[in-house]
Structures are given as structure tokens and as C-alpha cells.
Amino acid sequence: MSALDNQPNNKSFLSPIGFKFVLNKLPHVTYFCTSAEIPDIQMGQIDTVDNTFIKLPVPGDKLQFGLLNVRFRVDEDLKNFQEIYDWLIGLGYPDNFEQRANISRGIQNIGEVYSDGSLVVTTASYKPNVEIKFVDMYPVSLSAVPFNIEAPDIDYVQADVNFAYRKYELTTIS
């Protein structure tokens, strides 16, 4: 096989604006999502095999997934901010155990501690192409909401939420 025979079938580049973030427990965040990224993934290594001159690296046995970072525009009723806030309060129950029980009675019926979500990546013609499914997600941080009357233009408020999860899987959508 020559190098000319080994060419990709699809030569289109990935567009940074062709995506949709979907998380059923957070419909207001889904609608207002402006930015998301496929997190990094890393595997450690073990320096256990010695030879005469150097230690030879051996692949480790544990993967580490980076946090899923999502940015969204905050709606004027703060509903999307509150969806995440209530989920975090339910997980952390800072005042009493009843706050943990209230996680199942939240605004969007958050229910379980975990939720699955997806980042759907589209083709250049905006047709769904690849789904990155995040398994057992939960929020770990929610950014501040800045207010500033000295801003020269109206830049609508955005917030960031970071999710931890067990793993993610990539699936081609046919």
C-alpha cells in the first residue's frame, strides 16, 4: 500500500461552533450553553522494567479523565444558575441532612446524585455526527456571576460549571 492509498475519506475540518450540550437534569443550561470541550484523558506509567542503561516505561492501569467544563449564558431569572446551585447544595448539604433529601424534590426533579449527559458534535452542515456521552456526571464547581455597571458594552453574563464523571464514550451517529 502506497502513501497515496492511505488518505482520509473525510477531509473536512471540525468546526468549533458545531455542537450541542445535552443534560436532561439541566434543560436551561442546555438551551443557553455557549461553550463546552471534550476533556483530556491521561494514563499514568510505571517505571518498573529495568535494563542495563535506562528504566523502560510501562503503561499504567488507570485512566484519569479531566473535568468537563461548560459555559452558559445566565438567563435573567437565574433558572439555569439555580439548577446547578440546587444540585450542588443537595450534594453538599451544608446546613442539614434534609438538604440532601431535597435533591429529589428540586426545581427540575434532580433526583439522583449522578446524571448522564452528551456533547453532540455536528458536521460542517450541522448534522449530528459524533456523540460524546458522559456517564455518571455531577457538578463539582459553579463560577461566580459578575455584575459591573462600568462595562462599556452589555456583555451578557456567563457562568462556568465543571462536572466530574466516571468516563466518556465516543459514538459515531449514523
FENQUIPE-V994587 format. One record per backbone hydrogen bond with DSSP energy under -1.0 kcal/mol. CO is the residue of the C=O (numbers start at 1). NH is the residue of the N-H. If there is no record, write none. Layout:
((CO NH) (CO NH))
//
This chain:
((15 18) (17 19) (18 122) (20 120) (22 118) (23 26) (26 30) (27 31) (28 32) (32 73) (35 71) (40 66) (42 64) (44 60) (46 48) (46 58) (49 56) (54 51) (58 46) (62 44) (64 42) (68 163) (70 161) (71 34) (71 35) (72 159) (75 78) (78 82) (79 83) (80 84) (81 85) (82 86) (83 87) (84 88) (85 89) (86 90) (87 91) (88 92) (89 93) (97 101) (98 102) (100 103) (101 104) (102 105) (103 111) (106 109) (115 137) (117 134) (118 22) (119 132) (120 20) (121 129) (121 130) (123 126) (127 123) (129 173) (130 121) (131 171) (132 119) (133 169) (134 117) (135 166) (137 115) (138 164) (141 162) (153 155) (157 74) (159 72) (160 143) (161 70) (162 140) (162 141) (163 68) (164 138) (167 135) (169 133) (171 131))
//
